[in-house]
Each structure stands twice: as C-alpha cells, then as structure tokens.
Amino acid sequence: MGFAVARNLAKKNPKGPKQAQNLLPANDASGAPETGQHSLLRFITCGSVDDGKSTLIGRVLYEAGAVFDDQLSALDSDSRKFGTQGEAPDFALLVDGLSAEREQGITIDVAYRYFATQTRSFIVADTPGHEQYTRNMATGASTADLAIILVDARKGLLPQTRRHSFIVSLVGVRHIVVAINKMDLVGYDEAVFEQIAADYRVAVQSLGFASVRFIPVSARDGENVMRPSELMPWYDGPALLPYLESVAITHAAPGDEGFVLPVQWVNRPDLDFRGYAGTPVTGRARVGDPVVALPSGRTSRIAQLIGAAGDASQVAAGQAATVTLEDDIDISRGDVIAAAGTALPVSRGLKARLLWTGERAMLEGTQFLVKLATQSANATVEALHHSIDIEDFRPLPTQSLRMNGIGLVTLRLDRPLVSLPYARSHELGGFILIDRISNETVAFGFVEPADGGTLQAVGEGGALARAKRGLIRIVGRRGTPDRRAWLAAVSWRVLSTAGLFAAAFALTANVPASLGLAFGDILLRPGLRALHMRLWQKAPIGALQDGAGI
C-alpha cells in the first residue's frame, strides 16, 4: 500500500530511513493530529518550463501528510509508467493528472490542491510554465496571496520567470518566495544561490513587492522542503513549508469605502416583490440607508435586506444578499447600487493594463466586448500607449500587442461603466476582453487610475489629436517593427511608381501625362487595396450587435 515509495526514497537519499519514518500517508492516524480552524493561505507556483513546480507541490503535499494511502499506491504505479525519475517516485504526478500532461511531462491546466498542517490551511494552485499557457497561469494567480516562483539553479532567470513575476505583481500579489530548485544538480553551491538571488532582486526592484524570500531547495529529494537541509549548512533561513506556515500576509488597510453592490440578478418572483441580488464588493449597508443607482444616478433608500438566513438588518462586503428599495427604479443586471455620496467613476473610457492572450495580435481600432464585474459593453481600442519589455519591464512604443504581451491601452466604450482602479477593487477594477465573433477571451484587463482627464477626452479630443492617432495607425510609432515595415512598403512603392513614370515617358515623351499616370498609381492602388480589405474583413452587422453566440 504505497510503501514502495518510501523504499525508493531510502535508496535515493542516505538519510532515507529517518526521512521515510516521518513521511506517512494522510490517513495514518499517527501522521498528523487533528487540527482546528486555521488561517488560510492561498498560493501559487509559477516559473518557466521544467523548473520543478509540480514536483515541488507534490513533495510539499507528501511531506505535509496530505497524500492518502491509495494515492501513494497509485503514485508508485504511475511513477513506473509515466515517471521521469527512474526508480524514484515522480511527485509531479500527484498534481499533473491530465493524460497530455503526463505524456509531455509538462503542466497545461491549473491544478488546485487543498491541505492543512497543525498551524495553517492552504489552497495551492500549480500553474503551467509553458508560454502558450500563460493565460492559465494568470487565472491561477488572480486569487493568490503569495507566489512561489521556481528558478532552475542551472539556468538562472529565464523570460518566463520575469513574465510571471510581472503578472503576479499585476494581479496584486505582494509576497514572493523564490524557490531556487535543483540545488542538487549544482552541488548545493552557495555561490549559485547568491548569484540568482542578486539577479532576481535587480530584476524585480520596480514591481513593488512587499516581501521577497529566497529559499534553496531540491524538490525531488525533499531538501529544505519540510525541514532545514544538512546538505546546505550555509543557509540559515527556514525551510519552505515552515516559512509558508509562518509568513504574515499584509493587505491594504480598508478605507472608508461606501457600500457598493454590482447587480447580478433582478429577482422578481411575483408582482409584489422586486429584489436586486448580488455580492457587495465594499462597505456595509443597513435598512434605511440612502443609495444611488448607477449609471442612471437615481436615488432611493434600502427597504429590505435578505441574506442567506433570511431577513437581515445589515450586510457587508463579501456577503451575498438581495436588496429591495423603497422606490421603483429601473435597475437591471450590470447596474451598481452604491451608498449615496460614494465617489464612483462612471465613464465611457477606461485606461488599463492588458495581458493579451489572443492568438491574433491586438491593433488600435479593434473592437471587443468588455465584461467588468456584472457589467458589459462594446469597447474599441482607442490608443495603445506602449508595451512592456519583459527583460527589464521598460515601456516600449508599439502599434500591436501580441500573444502574452503586456501593454497600456485606452478603451472607448459604447455605454458608461462603473469602475475603480484595480489596486482599490479587484472586482470593479478587473475585466476581460472577448472577441465578439469567436466569443474567445483575448485579454485580461486591470483598470489604471485616470490621469488628468485623459478618460474624459476619450473619443473627443481635438482635430490635431485625432489626426495624430490616425497617422500613427497608418505609419506606426517611431522605432517599432511596424514603422520599419511601413517604410519598407513605401520604398518599393516609390520605386514602382518611378519605374512606371520612366516607362510612360519613354513611350510618350510627355512629362505631364507620365506624372499623372505615376501619381494616379500612388493614389489608386492603396485606395483599392484598403477598399478590398474592408469589404472582406467586414462582419455582418447583426453578428456584431446581437451577441452572436455570446
């Protein structure tokens, strides 16, 4: 019943008998005493491909006694069939359950696991490292309090390491553990550990993490996972699991936020009842409190609050509730009920950071469906301000955003939406962009604070500003591949036109006629090409406006 795993561990590690004695199945009564209610820590593992994320999580689960006896037996069998560790158990198989993951030896989808120790409960998300599945990694990071970023001690920092670090900072994770893995393959060299730690500190100094902890580990052998490793006496910090048990997660202190309830459903069971159901994202409400419905701006008072247990005198953020009002107001799904006097921006424009996940590049002028909390609207990319260089996180001018690219954009909306900066509210600051034809989610968005009226000017602006944006869409921004491509296209068109003029002049010896033919070629061909592309790319109006499968 799984004891072959312990035998293999003993063969792999000279300290095996001592270690195997402590590694008991989760259903063994002597493994861990019963625990009461603990604080909860949500964390993820991320990093590049083959850095050992799944192996580390599998080992943590095993060390914590969260692997049951039948799972140990299955691990022993699966390790012989799918494992990559020879006779030793492959702990990655505890979390990589998809057949495609086992066949390729990579993580594809997010795997959630739940376990507890004597001092804390955990929800861990094992996320993929492959660049193609960055969207899955971002999904796993969106609910995490802490991120474990794996680094292969042999390879150091890789592009995915930097990209994942930027993404976790983007979604609001402020506590980082850098697990420098596979230390056994570099002879447990302290110099390697210190060099990677120094490189990472420099790389992420602009990301604003509240804490960054470096821990050297060997996930395969369990070194520095449950207890300090005797093979790394130069490291005087805690092992990984004890650190996770003790780390204090700091959250921003709640401000004097007013009550805000995005309406998810209008509950109308009969003619005598109209309730607005949803989960408040901030604040607290009581019966009789004055409220305002947004974006309409109409006011009323709370007549009744209904919670999970029935009528309630008050509800707070995070508690699902149904609200009834004293007045009949036209409120539907997507509207927001807020405490009167609460300052909530209502705008037809959003300035936001995007993590682009679509296969086709995003261009200025492209239209999407945006979903923010329970709200939805049609959105047009008004301006693509810059993209992020993943090597040093510098903004770079660009005309397009390609898959896994991160950039700053301004969106123009066809209806006003209620939003807050993502740093203030994840619910009213996070959104997705959806392709209106394929219904594919193509981007994760994070609302940025408006700066000096930029958002009010969206879609308006002066003629000069509109002309400048139009020119940039045609020729690209300076120094970008789009500008070079435009210059290359112009150069061959100029040569073609000059050749046409020379041929016409040789045949007619008429300069005005030859110039007219050349200039006609310059004007006519691009116009015809643009008309041709517009006709073929134009989608049916009904498909764009009626939801088309959404």
Secondary structure by P-SEA (a helix, b strand, c coil): ccaaaaaaaaaaccaaaaaaaaccccccccccccccbbbbbbbbbbbcccccaaaaaaaaaaaaccccaaaaaaaaaaaaacccccccccccccccccaaaaaacccccbbbbbbccccccbbbbbccccccaaaaaaaaaccccccbbbbcccccccaaaaaaaaaaaaacccbbbbcccccccccccaaaaaaaaaaaaaacccccccbbbbbbbccccccccccccccccccccccaaaaaacbbbbccccccccbbbcccccccccccbbbbbbbbcbbbbcccbbbbccccbbbbbbccccccccccccccccccbbbbbcccccccccbbbbccccccccccccbbbbbccccccccccbbbbbbcccbbbbbcccccccccccccbbbbbbccccccbbbbbbbbbcbbbbbcccccccccccbbbbccccccccbbbbbcccccccccccccccaaaaaaaaaaaaccccccaaaaaaaaaaaaaaaaaaaaaaaaaaacccaaaaaaaaaaaaccaaaaaaaaaaaaaccccccccccccc
